Amino acid sequence: MRTTSWRGWLAGALIGVVGLWALSLGSGLTPQALGQAQGAICLYFDQTGPGDLSFNDMALLGAQQAAEEFGLEIRTATAASEAAFLPDLQTLARSGECLVIIGVGFLLSDALPEAARQFPQQRFAFIDGPSFDVPNLLGVLFREQEAGAPVGVVAALVALANGDKLIGAVAGAEIPPVWRYEAGYRFGAHWAVAWYNRYVGEGATLEVRVPYTGRFDDPALGKTTAEALLQAGARNLLGIAGATHLGVFDAVEEAARAEGREIGPPFAYGADAAQEYIKPGFILASGRKRVDVGTYEAVRQALQQPDAQAYGGRDLLLGLKQEGTGFSTIQDVKTFIDFAVNAGYPLAGTPDEVLAKVIQARISVPAYVWVALDEFQSALRAGEIELPEADTPEQIAQVREQYP
């Protein structure tokens, strides 16, 4: 399947671009096999590694930026299974050659703090997880609600403009970062319906449907899940499932082209990175979660703090005010088109053609969509809108009940 080939192809391209030394930690790697270089940025991914064009690649991009700025090497490893998490992290720590070991992915919630406790002189950072008050572990968290909510506003208003009664999202695993995306998406859609009824029409209603696939590495599953939503009438679909939601993009493009369209609807929406360039004209926008900023900051602070015991024990929380979350701008799209070109990613046209199609898609929806989005984001920045929390099963259940 094409999305699967994207993952393998892009991972290889990124390795060439940033000079990565990929490690097979789950295959009996010894500390001596790590090489002789000192002070490497060691990225350790949970069960899905680079090549998702989203969360993991954003982490990699942040590491690349730090490596280039500070003259460091990057090393990556991807877990073979959950059972390998702690042994792999122990191997990295024993090597003594990592400036900082950065765990990428919420699934490391048990193994990463345990490894940090066992190796108190090694700096660790946790992308998408807290510090657990471990002195040498830095938590890097995001207000994903602030990425999901503006997408919910736009998706809902585009749906209502086309007479749709349903929008959807294809989610990965039932974990807090994904719950927070969903919570924001539901809230934003609810806010948009009220805004629409106040300024555009009356009596509009909308349902939000968010099936969970349980996977971040299965584009085929993402596609079939999206196809079911499309058949149910949801023609605006957010992907919050890593590489799995690459299949959502395929399903949306195929549905649109079956109707003879070069521009949606239906529309997909990306997550974390500005993913519009992947299917220009069919991905209207993306929720922005600047994992690259978090990774870069974890490295920068590691360089500034020589004492590992003073490095962590606290959490960095990146949100809209820190430009860590939000709604993808055209400048974001340009940045990721450039990133794709530098990595040799096969764009669907020249960079100018891709950008033009992204802009054409945004122009194709009613202008009031963007007026409402600006009003929503301004109110959010000003603290006039409070988004729901969704850190526990009880909280996300309450959000689902309140914003169905």
Beta strands, then each sheet from edge to edge (+ up, - down):
strand 1: 21-23
strand 2: 40-45
strand 3: 74-78
strand 4: 98-104
strand 5: 124-127
strand 6: 137-142
strand 7: 166-171
strand 8: 207-209
strand 9: 236-240
strand 10: 267-272
strand 11: 283-289
strand 12: 314-318
strand 13: 325-327
sheet 1: 1+ 3+ 2+ 4+ 5+ 6+ 12+
sheet 2: 8+ 7+ 9+ 10+ 11+ 13-
end
